Amino acid sequence: MPRLIRIGSRDSSLALWQAKFIEGLLNEQGIKTELTLVKSEGDINLTSPLYEMGVQGIFTKTLDVALLTNKIDIAVHSLKDVPTQLPKNLKIAAIPKRANVKDALVYQDSSFKITEDAGITIATSSLRRKAQWLNRYPNHTIESIRGNINTRLDKLKNTKNWNGALFAVAGINRIELEVPNKMELDWMLPAPAQGALAVVCREDDPEIDLICKTLNHQETAICAGIERSFLRNLKGGCSIPIAALATVEKDKIHFKGNILSLDGVRKVEIETEFELGKFEDAGRLAAEKLLKNGGDKIAMELKSLMTE
């Protein structure tokens, strides 16, 4: 009798979409599944900024425990939420094909125009988005906003002094939200692995691992892996404004990355290429180059601030 695969997910609209997407791919192979829903600390505490909550793994810890205690067989996450160091006996078994990697500004008034003038207020809980926005628009005000996509859109709608809020395009598209006033930000570099999903399983479950590997998209896995290696070698997480994007262009991997001070005033960035057949050390080499170019000073300052 075929094995039933228990899929663990958070219960937000986006997390459910992600879990059901993976469930659909498995069902197409004739594999039976069931969903198990949990709440993470990040879903329960919607008041504290993420960087004050020991952010690494805040959306994944509960599902990690469920996996390790054999309550579920796989967990589905946004890969950008998954720490670069997983708990012992857990592994990323598959990274399906990536969606749109961009960030977007969702704004209230259809006549709104972005200017450099003071008086514009933008909401986001992401230090990366905040720092990049302030680097480009230093006179603007940034307010913290928490919650799932639907909750944040409601907060934006009901907060009259906010002009807009920042979101990942992939999240909006996946749950098919109607957002009439949306502007994709080509200039904003995304979080490492943004737009990609991760299917996590136990290392000691080779049957599940083998099944999950059929869902893996090699190009996405390579690019997201480089971005996460860049993040890991900078010793960063969601609490540090680090961005990265790797793309395959013919036989080359094109890489962009940056690190910013919290106020967005200082930015060190890197843009480089690697041979597609020699990508294993790409993330580490890019991180080392960025640090040598002045990123080390920002990284040390950020680390000091986060440990105070």
Order of alpha helices (4+ residues) and beta strands (2+ residues): beta-alpha-beta-alpha-alpha-beta-beta-beta-beta-alpha-beta-alpha-beta-alpha-beta-beta-alpha-alpha-beta-beta-beta-alpha-alpha
